[in-house]
Amino acid sequence: MEALKKQFAEKLDEKDRELIEQFISKVVESKKYKKLRDELNERREDIKKGDVISFDEFFKDV
């Protein structure tokens, strides 16, 4: 999937790439994802050490 994203991004001109980056930033910063951002910020050090929770563990409370 990452390779496909990279291939797609490479084909865009700079203006379109910037628009997509702005859109992604707005989605990520939206209220909808606040809980996820907060969880990641709280666990940033654990994540750096590789001490992470599973996908199921995280989303069981969402």
C-alpha positions in Angstrom: 0.0 0.0 0.0 2.8 2.4 0.9 4.5 1.8 -2.5 1.2 2.6 -4.2 0.8 5.8 -2.3 4.3 6.9 -3.1 3.8 6.1 -6.8 0.5 8.2 -6.8 2.1 11.1 -4.9 5.0 11.2 -7.3 2.6 11.7 -10.3 1.0 14.7 -8.7 2.2 18.2 -9.3 3.3 20.3 -6.3 0.0 22.2 -6.0 -2.1 19.1 -5.9 0.3 17.4 -3.4 0.0 20.4 -1.1 -3.8 20.3 -1.3 -3.8 16.6 -0.3 -1.4 17.2 2.5 -3.7 20.0 3.8 -6.7 17.8 3.6 -4.9 15.0 5.5 -3.8 17.5 8.2 -7.4 18.7 8.7 -8.7 15.2 8.9 -6.1 14.1 11.4 -6.6 17.3 13.5 -10.4 16.9 13.5 -12.3 16.3 16.7 -13.2 12.8 15.5 -9.6 11.6 16.0 -8.8 13.5 19.2 -9.0 10.3 21.4 -6.5 8.6 19.1 -4.1 11.5 19.1 -4.3 11.8 22.9 -3.6 8.1 23.3 -0.6 8.3 21.0 0.8 11.3 22.7 0.5 9.6 26.1 2.2 6.5 24.9 4.9 8.2 22.7 7.8 7.0 24.9 6.4 3.4 25.1 6.0 3.4 21.4 9.6 4.5 20.9 10.7 1.6 23.1 8.5 -0.9 21.1 6.1 -1.4 24.1 2.8 -1.1 22.2 -0.8 -2.3 22.7 -2.6 -4.4 20.0 -5.1 -3.0 17.6 -7.9 -4.8 19.4 -6.8 -3.6 22.8 -6.9 0.0 21.6 -10.2 -0.1 19.8 -12.2 -2.1 22.4 -12.9 1.2 24.2 -13.6 3.3 21.2 
